[in-house]
């Protein structure tokens, strides 16, 4: 087991838990023999789902009857017993028994519990919530997506460094290209804080990324940059807008392609292209937000995703550990 990546899994968080969590682990395990899963949750419920032939050296169940509920406030979830599946999973990383932790449960509670248990990386003031968005050529890392409503100039600079480090950990063969989300691409655009952050980043030449200045919202997916930085208020709005737009487009295409004989004929003629398009916009493929800035990595799977989406977030866990994310951040933040 010492040669395997150890993932601490909160099995009781999110819609359809623990079934979708266990099904996601089973799916992930089929393609990964170098991962060990420490599963925290109700052992009886988990064993009823888990095939008997999977009770091998790839997983361990740590029993607890207690869990953080989705409708708990962040503080309510954190103040519950330290025997909740979420707390125990995070604590496993704190105690160095696991390499990374993942939960599909209450986002606010996970954030608070993680901050209570895990130290910040030195010289970083605030953690950020980052996520993956598709672009024209591959994938973007976008942060902050809601952890910090207000950010300082230093926070934005730290987010650039952390985002580039995350991108490099996930996509080691690509050059990290960073941009600040703004209302225009000209130097004079935006409020004073973002202009000041721009000037400071632009004047430092030894970062392990290419700084591309500003990017506007309509260019997020054009692929010219792959790390996009903003404050949590703006980032969360951008995220929800993108998700809503993708859902709207997918539903409208489906409605128009299946209504009437002409639509059905066009659907048959373009079936392969439509399936490629559908897969490109499938949110399950981008599941797995990352709390970044803590001394240990914490992954938040979307609460409403299915087992396929959860398996993809387990892939994110594996890539982050193999990519040595925390040491990359520490090295770059202290330059």
C-alpha positions in Angstrom: 0.0 0.0 0.0 2.9 2.4 0.6 3.4 2.7 -3.2 -0.2 3.7 -3.8 -1.9 7.1 -3.7 -4.2 7.1 -0.6 -7.5 9.0 -1.1 -9.7 9.7 1.9 -13.3 9.5 0.8 -16.3 11.0 2.6 -18.9 8.4 1.5 -21.9 10.0 3.1 -21.9 13.5 1.4 -24.0 14.6 -1.5 -27.2 13.4 -3.2 -27.5 9.6 -3.5 -24.7 8.9 -1.0 -23.3 6.4 -0.3 -24.3 4.5 -3.4 -23.0 6.9 -6.0 -19.8 7.4 -4.0 -19.1 3.6 -3.9 -20.2 3.1 -7.5 -17.7 5.9 -8.5 -14.9 4.2 -6.6 -15.7 0.9 -8.3 -15.6 2.6 -11.7 -12.4 4.4 -10.9 -10.8 1.2 -9.5 -11.3 -0.6 -12.8 -8.8 1.7 -14.5 -6.5 2.5 -11.5 -4.5 -0.1 -9.6 -2.2 2.4 -7.9 -4.9 4.0 -5.7 -6.0 3.0 -2.2 -9.4 4.3 -0.9 -9.9 5.1 2.8 -13.8 5.2 2.9 -15.4 7.0 5.8 -19.1 6.3 6.5 -21.7 3.8 7.6 -20.1 0.4 7.1 -23.3 -1.5 6.9 -24.7 0.7 4.2 -21.4 0.6 2.3 -21.1 -3.2 2.5 -24.6 -3.6 1.1 -23.4 -1.8 -2.1 -19.9 -3.0 -2.4 -19.3 -6.2 -4.3 -17.8 -8.9 -2.1 -14.9 -9.5 -4.5 -13.8 -5.9 -4.1 -13.0 -6.3 -0.4 -9.3 -6.5 -1.2 -6.1 -4.5 -0.6 -7.5 -1.5 -2.5 -9.8 -0.1 0.1 -10.6 0.2 3.8 -13.9 1.2 5.4 -13.8 3.3 8.6 -17.2 3.2 10.2 -19.1 6.2 11.5 -22.9 6.7 11.9 -22.5 10.5 11.9 -22.5 12.8 8.8 -22.8 16.4 7.8 -26.2 17.1 6.2 -26.6 19.0 3.0 -28.9 21.5 4.7 -26.6 22.2 7.6 -25.0 25.7 7.6 -21.3 25.7 7.3 -20.9 26.3 11.1 -23.5 23.7 12.0 -21.6 21.1 9.9 -18.3 22.1 11.5 -19.7 22.1 15.0 -21.1 18.6 14.8 -19.2 15.7 16.3 -15.7 15.1 15.1 -16.9 11.7 14.2 -18.8 12.8 11.1 -17.6 11.1 7.9 -16.5 14.5 6.5 -14.4 15.5 9.6 -12.8 12.1 9.8 -11.9 12.1 6.1 -10.2 15.5 6.4 -8.5 14.5 9.7 -7.0 11.5 7.9 -5.1 13.9 5.6 -4.2 16.1 8.6 -2.7 13.0 10.3 -0.8 12.0 7.1 -2.8 8.8 6.9 -4.0 9.9 3.5 -2.6 12.0 0.6 -5.8 13.8 -0.3 -9.4 14.1 0.7 -12.6 14.2 -1.4 -16.2 14.9 -0.5 -19.4 15.5 -2.4 -21.1 16.9 0.7 -21.9 20.3 2.1 -19.4 22.8 0.4 -19.4 25.4 3.2 -18.9 22.8 5.9 -16.1 21.1 4.0 -14.4 24.5 3.6 -14.7 25.3 7.3 -13.7 21.8 8.5 -10.7 21.9 6.1 -9.5 25.3 7.4 -9.9 24.1 11.0 -7.8 21.0 10.5 -5.3 21.9 7.8 -2.8 24.7 7.9 -2.3 27.3 5.3 0.7 27.2 3.1 3.3 29.7 4.3 3.0 33.2 2.7 -0.6 32.5 1.4 -3.3 34.5 3.2 -6.4 32.9 1.8 -7.3 29.6 0.1 -9.2 29.7 -3.2 -11.8 27.4 -4.8 -10.6 26.5 -8.2 -12.2 24.4 -11.0 -11.8 23.1 -14.5 -13.5 24.6 -17.6 -13.1 23.4 -21.1 -11.5 25.7 -23.7 -11.0 25.4 -27.4 -7.9 23.3 -27.2 -8.0 21.7 -23.8 -8.8 22.8 -20.2 -8.7 26.0 -18.1 -8.0 26.3 -14.4 -10.3 29.0 -13.0 -10.1 30.6 -9.5 -11.5 31.9 -7.2 -15.0 30.4 -7.7 -16.5 31.6 -4.4 -14.3 31.0 -1.4 -13.4 34.8 -1.1 -16.0 37.4 -1.9 -13.4 40.2 -1.4 -9.8 39.8 -2.4 -6.7 42.0 -2.0 -4.0 42.7 -4.5 -1.8 40.0 -2.9 -4.6 37.5 -2.9 -5.0 37.9 -6.7 -1.2 37.5 -7.2 -1.2 34.4 -4.9 -4.1 33.0 -7.0 -2.1 33.4 -10.1 0.8 31.4 -8.6 -1.5 28.7 -7.1 -3.6 28.4 -10.3 -0.5 28.0 -12.5 0.9 25.4 -10.0 -2.4 23.5 -10.2 -2.4 23.6 -14.0 1.1 22.3 -14.1 0.3 19.5 -11.7 -2.7 18.4 -13.8 -1.2 19.1 -17.2 2.6 18.8 -16.9 3.2 18.9 -20.6 1.5 22.3 -21.2 2.8 25.8 -20.6 0.7 27.6 -18.0 -0.6 30.9 -19.4 -2.2 33.1 -16.8 -4.7 36.0 -17.2 -6.8 38.2 -14.9 -10.5 38.3 -15.7 -11.5 41.9 -16.4 -14.0 44.1 -18.2 -11.6 44.9 -20.9 -8.1 44.0 -22.3 -6.6 47.4 -22.2 -4.2 48.4 -19.3 -6.5 51.2 -18.1 -9.6 49.0 -17.7 -10.9 47.7 -14.4 -10.8 48.9 -10.8 -7.6 50.1 -9.0 -7.0 46.8 -7.2 -6.9 44.7 -10.4 -4.8 47.2 -12.2 -2.3 47.2 -9.4 -2.1 43.4 -9.3 -1.6 43.5 -13.1 1.4 45.9 -12.8 3.0 43.8 -10.0 2.6 40.5 -11.8 3.8 42.0 -15.1 7.0 43.3 -13.5 8.1 40.0 -12.1 9.8 37.8 -14.6 10.8 34.6 -12.6 7.3 33.1 -12.2 6.9 29.6 -13.6 4.2 30.7 -16.0 3.5 33.1 -18.8 1.5 36.2 -17.8 -0.9 37.2 -20.5 -2.5 40.3 -18.9 -6.3 40.7 -18.9 -9.0 38.4 -20.4 -12.6 39.3 -21.0 -15.5 37.0 -20.1 -16.3 36.2 -23.8 -12.8 34.9 -24.4 -12.6 32.5 -21.4 -13.0 29.5 -23.7 -10.9 30.6 -26.7 -7.8 28.7 -25.5 -5.3 31.6 -25.6 -4.8 31.3 -21.8 -5.4 28.3 -19.5 -5.3 29.8 -16.0 -7.9 32.5 -15.3 -7.9 34.5 -12.0 -10.5 36.6 -10.4 -12.2 37.3 -7.0 -14.7 34.8 -5.6 -17.7 37.0 -6.2 -17.0 37.5 -9.9 -15.8 33.9 -10.4 -18.9 32.4 -8.9 -21.2 34.5 -11.1 -19.1 33.5 -14.2 -19.3 29.8 -13.2 -23.0 29.8 -12.7 -23.5 31.8 -16.0 -21.4 29.3 -17.9 -23.2 26.3 -16.4 -26.6 27.8 -17.2 -25.6 28.6 -20.7 -24.2 25.1 -21.4 -27.4 23.6 -20.0 -29.6 25.9 -22.1 -27.7 25.1 -25.3 -27.8 21.4 -24.8 -31.5 21.4 -24.0 -32.4 23.6 -27.0 -30.4 21.5 -29.4 -32.0 18.3 -28.1 -35.5 19.9 -28.4 -35.0 21.1 -31.9 -33.3 18.0 -33.1 -36.1 15.7 -31.9 -39.1 17.7 -32.9 -40.6 16.9 -36.3 -39.5 14.6 -39.0 -36.8 17.0 -40.4 -35.2 17.4 -37.0 -35.1 13.6 -36.5 -33.5 13.1 -39.9 -30.9 15.7 -39.2 -30.2 14.1 -35.9 -29.5 10.7 -37.5 -27.3 12.3 -40.1 -25.3 14.3 -37.5 -25.3 11.7 -34.7 -21.6 11.3 -34.3 -21.0 15.1 -34.3 -23.8 15.6 -31.8 -22.4 13.0 -29.5 -19.0 14.7 -29.6 -20.6 18.0 -28.8 -22.7 16.5 -26.0 -19.6 14.9 -24.4 -17.7 18.2 -24.7 -20.3 19.9 -22.6 -20.9 17.0 -20.2 -20.3 18.6 -16.7 -19.3 15.3 -15.2 -16.1 15.4 -17.2 -15.1 18.6 -15.3 -16.3 17.5 -11.9 -13.9 18.2 -9.0 -13.3 21.6 -7.5 -10.1 22.1 -5.5 -9.6 24.1 -2.3 -6.1 25.4 -3.0 -3.8 27.2 -0.6 -4.1 24.7 2.3 -1.1 22.6 3.3 -3.0 19.5 2.0 -5.2 19.2 -1.0 -9.0 19.1 -0.6 -11.3 18.1 -3.5 -15.1 19.0 -3.6 -17.1 16.9 -5.9 -20.5 18.4 -7.1 -23.2 17.1 -4.8 -25.6 16.3 -7.6 -23.2 14.5 -9.9 -23.6 10.8 -10.6 -21.0 8.0 -10.1 -19.4 8.8 -13.4 -18.8 12.4 -12.3 -17.5 11.3 -8.9 -15.0 8.9 -10.7 -13.7 11.8 -12.7 -13.2 13.8 -9.5 -11.2 10.8 -8.2 -9.0 11.2 -11.3 -8.4 14.8 -10.3 -7.3 13.6 -6.9 -4.8 11.2 -8.4 -3.4 13.8 -10.8 -2.9 16.3 -8.1 -1.0 14.0 -5.8 1.1 12.6 -8.7 1.7 16.2 -9.9 3.1 17.1 -6.4 0.8 20.2 -6.3 1.6 21.4 -2.7 5.4 21.4 -3.3 4.9 23.2 -6.6 3.0 26.0 -4.8 5.5 26.2 -2.0 8.4 26.5 -4.5 6.7 29.2 -6.6 5.1 31.3 -3.7 8.5 31.8 -2.1 10.3 33.1 -5.2 
